[in-house]
Amino acid sequence: MDWDKVSLIILASFGCLTLLLTQIGEVLSKLPPIIRAWRRVRSELDGDGDSATPGPDAD
């Protein structure tokens, strides 16, 4: 194994790791609005939609 292959493997590994971390960050950034929406759906299904606490994006 020569240094060209080693350097390409290292670069590809760091590229995949960067892509994975970026995707995890995107999913985690979208998780709080999804949880708030799910809580609103559950409160509407339970019948107490008027007593639900609105999220920060509610006007």
N, C-alpha and C positions, 0 to 999 in steps of 0.2 A: 504494500500500500504506500503510495507516494503522498507528498504533501499537498498536491492539488486535490486529491480525493478527500483528504482529511479536512482541508479548509472548506470544500464544498459541503461536506456533511455537517460541519459546524455551522456554516451560514444557513443551510436549509433547516437545521434544528432550531436555531434562533428565530428564523422566519416563521416557522410553525408555532413556536412558543408565543411569539408576538401576536400572531393571528388568533390563537386560542385565548390569550388574555384580553384582547380587544373584544372578542365575542362574549366572553364572560362579563366584561364590564357593561356591554350593551344590554345584556339580559338583566343584570342586576339594577341598572338604571331604570328599566321599565317595570320592575317588579312592584314598587310602591303604588303607582296608579292602578295596576291590575288588582292589587289587594283591596284598594279603596273601592274599585268598581264591584268586585265580588262581594264586599260587605254591603254595598248599596243594594245589590240584587237580592242578597239574603234577607235584608231588612224589609224589602218590598214583598218578598215571598212570605215572610212571617206576618205581614199585615201591619207592621208599625213603621211604615215609610215616613210618616210625619215626624217621628221622634229621632230619626237617624241624624247623626252629626254630619253636616256637609263637609266635604273636603276643602282644601285651600283654593281649589280652582272653581268652587261654586260661587255664583253671584247672587 
